[in-house]
Amino acid sequence: MNRTGFLYILNILTIIFFIIALPPESYSEEQPINIEADHMSSTEKTNTVLFTGDVYVEQGDLEIKSDKMTVYYGDQKKTDGKKPVKTTQQIEKLICSGNVKLTREGWLGTSDKMVYYATKRQVVLSGNAQAWQDQNKVAGEKIIYYMDEGRSEVIGGTSVTVGGGKKSTEKKRVKMTILQQ
């Protein structure tokens, strides 16, 4: 990879983690972003960057761990009135899969898959999704966190089992444990 390609990827990653890492009122460009993985590859044709193998991301009090992380981005031209000024990379989404763990301050979320939608500023944990706030726990098939609103939604789901020529559907419910002091 040449120097221009490396700087392009570095800029993209910086944008990603400043978007998802901190609430708007506490953005800080001084906090370094540390990313570790066994392998990284960038594909300009599909506008993606893929990290695989024990992926670890840290910025301030945010940590993300997963087996695989894919960054999807698109080019977007910024304008000053009517004339284009420069082209920037706009993050569309970030997908982590395999043993996903997201921690920040007193919050921990785990799942099989995590999708971050940049334009909606929304994180979706799916597949055995669980979240802990301090000592309290909630679990469901899907947890949706609305970052700007500071609220979340937990969705149950269904499970289909096929065996012995019969098909059965089981409704999965949301489960929550609240520890009182």
TATA-V172984 format. One line per field, one symbol per residue. ss: DSSP state (A for helix, B for strand, O for the rest). phi: phi as a letter, one per 20 degrees, with the letter a starting at -180 (. if undefined). psi: psi as a letter, one per 20 degrees, with the letter a starting at -180 (. if undefined). A space follows every 50 residues. Layout:
ss=???
phi=???
psi=???
This chain:
ss=OOAAAAAAAAAAAAAAAAAAAOOAAAOOOOOOBBBBOOBBBBBOOOOBBB BBBBBBBBBOOBBBBBBBBBBBBBBBBBBBOOBBBBBBBBBBBBBBBBBB BBBBOOBBBBBBBBBBBOOOOBBBBBBBBBBBBOOBBBBBBBBBBBOOOO BBBBBOBBBBBBBOOBBBBBBBOOBBBOOOO
phi=.efffffffffffffgfffefcfgfcgbffffddccbfbcbccffdlccd dcnlfccbbleecccaebcdddbcebeecdmddfdadcedfebccdbmlf bccaledcccaebccdeffelcdcecmlfbbcdleeccbafbcddeffem ccccdfpccdddalmddcddeedfcccdede
psi=prgggghggggghggghhgigqqhikpoiipqpppprhqpqpohhjlqpp pqnlppppocjpppprhqpppprqqppqqndiqqgrprpppgrppqqolp ppqpcjpppqrhqpppoghilppopqnlpqqpodiqqqqahppppoghik rrpppeaqpppppkjqpqppppqppppopp.
